[in-house]
Amino acid sequence: MRDYHRLVYGAKFVIGIPVLNHTGAAPNGDWVSMKLYGHATIVIFTGAIAVGAAQMDVAVEQATTVGGAGVKYVDFSTYYSGVVSTTSDTFTAAATTRVVGVSADFPIVNTDDDAMFLCEIDAEDLDVDGGFDCIRVTVSTPGAEDTFYGAMYILGQPRFESTQLAANSAIVN
């Protein structure tokens, strides 16, 4: 029987992009494998974003290994955004900018201080027939202005019963 009384037994938490000032960088998130999971929520959280920062585009890629073999975009149509504060805990759904079969992304702009963005990816959204079971988040460069953000993967819907889920790595094949 699955023990869902403790979230750590029903989900896997993995840092995708460390929380840093990513000025002038376009960090790619670490790859995670969804072999053992049916769903991933990617959480991107922002801190201070300088007024002159360029728009950053967020996308999700898929690959056949955690080394990034055969990389291509995940085609998802909706993302969620919300303000991080003590007075707000609601999210708004919005459509991604997508070219079916080519890319899907959404923007983070310089007015998105202290915001949170969610991408919901099901394992069936990946090209499983082609052997794709790994994902990562990518964020384009904010330019030369201070921009603080990070990302986390929350992998859920484990494909097996185990109270040892925390011991199973999602960063290896």
Secondary structure, 3 states (H helix, E strand, C coil): CCCCCCHHHHEEEEEEEEEEECCCCCCECCCEECCCEEEEEEEEEEEEECCCCCCEEEEEEEECCCCCCCCEECCCCEEEEEECCCCCCCCEEEECEEECCCEEEEEECCCCCCEEEEEEEEHHHCCHHHCCCEEEEEECCCCCCCEEEEEEEEEEEECCCCCCHHHCCCCCC
